[in-house]
Amino acid sequence: MLLFDTSGIEAYVTENNPKYANRIIRQLKSYAKSMNFDSSYDPYKAVYVSMPTSASSNHEVKQQYINGHFCYAYKFGIITNGLRIVRSIDFYNKNYLASHPDIVVEKKAKSPDEHKSLADPKALLPNLKDFKTRHPGIKPSIFLGDAAFDTIEIYKSLFEDFNFKKAFIPLKVNLSMDNVKYTFNENGIPCCPHDPSLPMKREGSKSHLKNKLPTMKFVCPKMKLEYNRQDKSKRRVCQCESPCTTSSCGRMIYVYPEKNLRAYPGVERGSKEWDETCFCIAKRKTTNEKTLHSDLLL
């Protein structure tokens, strides 16, 4: 398992002094009052936009939004394994950017949250590529990251370029699937045609396609296995009062993950495996936040 996150080491620069930001906040509040701005005006976001992108004393110290606040820090990407042991740290300085010309550094967004969501996805794939080059013998099959990595391009690269089998990434936006003949819930699980609130049950499937991702098989939630003592066989029997199919074993739906990797990233979203892997100590959002412990060790 590999976990990736970005963070930063705050530097001793003038811009990190609370008095520096508070002075600008007071000025903006006074300006907003004199201009009769309404309550939608956010002076804190305005401060973020108006402050310089780097420290005046060291241009490698960039303005960032890390661990719930914005500051001036040396930004880095950190990769750990499933035991939270640090395997790689890369600082995003001018030498790193020069060796990765494919990374386009854009102007900061209008808010800290937007800026972080734009920056992290761009940092992930170059970091994984470097890690793979440095450690060709390490071949992790599971990736875990936060919702910033919830993009089709990243899922595709994780499975095709880095050969991950499962990607535990929370959804950033709701799922949308075209050309499907069934209803599905927020986790992409097919639901009963007669009752959209009733998700179907996952059943094991050993079939695979070219990308080696297992096909997901879902069966009617009201289907039971009946045992025949005479011939010692088992058969599926649908016990639904208003069946949606003439099949005696109930409806079955086969899902091919490669057709929608966001919905089916090699693992069933909302399943026990998903919850046990993603949700961790102190009910934090994802296991990826365990890497913050590594930040403290630094």
ZAMARGU-4260 file (C-alpha; in steps of 0.2 Angstrom, whole numbers, plus 5000, padded with zeros to 4 digits):
<rodrens>
0) 5000/5000/5000 | 5006/5018/4996 | 4999/5034/5003 | 5003/5051/4996 | 5000/5068/5003
5) 5007/5086/5002 | 5012/5097/5016 | 5025/5110/5021 | 5038/5115/5033 | 5034/5133/5039
10) 5049/5145/5038 | 5054/5159/5049 | 5049/5173/5038 | 5040/5189/5041 | 5025/5184/5031
15) 5022/5170/5044 | 5021/5182/5058 | 5002/5184/5063 | 5004/5203/5065 | 5008/5203/5046
20) 4992/5195/5041 | 4981/5204/5054 | 4987/5221/5048 | 4981/5217/5031 | 4965/5210/5038
25) 4961/5226/5047 | 4965/5236/5032 | 4953/5226/5021 | 4939/5226/5034 | 4940/5245/5035
30) 4940/5246/5016 | 4925/5234/5015 | 4916/5245/5028 | 4920/5261/5019 | 4914/5254/5003
35) 4898/5246/5011 | 4901/5229/5005 | 4888/5216/5010 | 4890/5201/5022 | 4896/5190/5007
40) 4913/5198/5007 | 4926/5187/5015 | 4941/5198/5021 | 4951/5182/5025 | 4950/5175/5007
45) 4954/5193/5001 | 4970/5193/5012 | 4975/5176/5004 | 4974/5184/4986 | 4982/5200/4991
50) 4997/5193/5000 | 5013/5189/4990 | 5015/5171/4982 | 5032/5169/4990 | 5042/5176/5005
55) 5052/5192/5001 | 5067/5184/5009 | 5067/5167/5000 | 5057/5164/4985 | 5057/5145/4988
60) 5046/5148/5003 | 5029/5148/4995 | 5011/5153/5001 | 5001/5138/5004 | 4986/5131/5013
65) 4991/5116/5024 | 4984/5108/5039 | 4969/5120/5040 | 4978/5136/5038 | 4988/5146/5025
70) 5006/5150/5028 | 5023/5152/5020 | 5032/5135/5019 | 5044/5124/5010 | 5031/5113/5001
75) 5035/5094/4999 | 5026/5078/4994 | 5027/5063/5005 | 5024/5045/5001 | 5022/5032/5015
80) 5018/5013/5016 | 5003/5006/5024 | 5013/5006/5041 | 5015/5025/5039 | 5034/5023/5037
85) 5040/5037/5026 | 5047/5030/5009 | 5050/5046/4999 | 5050/5065/5002 | 5052/5077/4987
90) 5053/5096/4990 | 5045/5106/4976 | 5059/5118/4974 | 5066/5126/4958 | 5077/5111/4954
95) 5062/5099/4956 | 5052/5109/4944 | 5066/5111/4932 | 5068/5092/4931 | 5049/5090/4928
100) 5045/5102/4914 | 5028/5094/4912 | 5022/5102/4928 | 5014/5118/4924 | 5014/5130/4939
105) 4999/5141/4938 | 4994/5157/4947 | 4986/5154/4964 | 4967/5152/4965 | 4955/5164/4973
110) 4953/5154/4989 | 4965/5142/4999 | 4954/5127/4997 | 4954/5129/4978 | 4973/5131/4977
115) 4976/5115/4987 | 4964/5105/4976 | 4973/5111/4960 | 4990/5108/4967 | 4989/5091/4974
120) 4984/5082/4958 | 4998/5089/4948 | 5010/5083/4961 | 5004/5065/4963 | 5009/5057/4946
125) 5027/5065/4945 | 5030/5059/4963 | 5024/5041/4959 | 5034/5041/4943 | 5050/5046/4953
130) 5046/5033/4966 | 5044/5019/4954 | 5061/5024/4946 | 5070/5024/4962 | 5062/5008/4969
135) 5058/4996/4954 | 5057/4982/4966 | 5043/4989/4976 | 5026/4985/4967 | 5012/4991/4978
140) 4994/4986/4973 | 4984/4998/4984 | 4984/5017/4983 | 4976/5028/4996 | 4974/5047/4994
145) 4961/5061/4998 | 4947/5068/4988 | 4959/5080/4979 | 4964/5065/4968 | 4947/5061/4962
150) 4949/5064/4943 | 4947/5052/4929 | 4965/5055/4923 | 4972/5050/4940 | 4962/5034/4941
155) 4967/5029/4923 | 4986/5032/4927 | 4985/5023/4943 | 4979/5007/4935 | 4987/5008/4918
160) 5004/5016/4921 | 5007/5011/4939 | 4998/4994/4940 | 4988/4997/4956 | 4974/4985/4959
165) 4964/4996/4971 | 4962/5015/4973 | 4954/5021/4989 | 4950/5039/4985 | 4934/5047/4992
170) 4923/5056/4979 | 4925/5074/4977 | 4909/5076/4967 | 4894/5065/4965 | 4895/5050/4953
175) 4887/5051/4935 | 4886/5036/4924 | 4879/5036/4906 | 4872/5022/4896 | 4867/5011/4912
180) 4851/5002/4913 | 4850/5002/4932 | 4848/5014/4946 | 4863/5016/4958 | 4866/5025/4974
185) 4879/5037/4979 | 4893/5024/4980 | 4889/5017/4963 | 4880/5001/4969 | 4866/4995/4958
190) 4849/4996/4967 | 4833/4987/4965 | 4823/4993/4950 | 4807/4993/4961 | 4815/5001/4976
195) 4830/5013/4973 | 4833/5014/4991 | 4837/4995/4992 | 4855/4992/4986 | 4859/4975/4978
200) 4871/4963/4986 | 4889/4960/4980 | 4894/4942/4975 | 4911/4936/4971 | 4916/4935/4953
205) 4932/4928/4946 | 4930/4934/4928 | 4943/4947/4922 | 4945/4958/4907 | 4961/4965/4899
210) 4966/4976/4913 | 4965/4962/4925 | 4952/4971/4936 | 4939/4959/4943 | 4921/4960/4936
215) 4909/4965/4950 | 4893/4954/4952 | 4878/4961/4961 | 4863/4950/4965 | 4845/4953/4971
220) 4846/4958/4990 | 4831/4946/4993 | 4839/4931/4985 | 4843/4917/4996 | 4853/4901/4994
225) 4843/4885/4997 | 4851/4869/5001 | 4845/4852/4994 | 4849/4838/5006 | 4845/4825/4993
230) 4858/4829/4980 | 4868/4841/4992 | 4866/4855/4980 | 4863/4874/4982 | 4852/4885/4971
235) 4847/4903/4971 | 4829/4907/4975 | 4822/4925/4974 | 4810/4928/4988 | 4804/4945/4982
240) 4785/4948/4983 | 4786/4958/4967 | 4800/4952/4957 | 4808/4963/4943 | 4813/4948/4932
245) 4806/4931/4927 | 4822/4923/4933 | 4819/4912/4948 | 4836/4917/4955 | 4832/4936/4954
250) 4841/4950/4945 | 4859/4950/4942 | 4870/4964/4936 | 4888/4963/4931 | 4898/4979/4932
255) 4915/4981/4923 | 4926/4993/4933 | 4937/4999/4918 | 4921/5007/4911 | 4920/5019/4926
260) 4935/5019/4937 | 4929/5033/4948 | 4913/5023/4953 | 4923/5006/4954 | 4941/5009/4958
265) 4945/4990/4960 | 4935/4990/4976 | 4916/4992/4981 | 4914/5010/4988 | 4905/5009/5005
270) 4909/4991/5008 | 4917/4984/5024 | 4934/4984/5016 | 4932/5002/5010 | 4927/5008/5027
275) 4941/4998/5036 | 4954/5005/5025 | 4948/5023/5022 | 4942/5027/5040 | 4955/5027/5053
280) 4959/5033/5071 | 4950/5048/5078 | 4937/5046/5064 | 4948/5057/5052 | 4942/5058/5034
285) 4954/5046/5026 | 4968/5035/5031 | 4979/5046/5020 | 4978/5059/5034 | 4989/5047/5045
290) 5003/5054/5034 | 5001/5070/5044 | 5009/5060/5059 | 5025/5059/5048 | 5024/5078/5046
295) 5025/5080/5065 | 5040/5068/5066 | 5050/5079/5054
</rodrens>
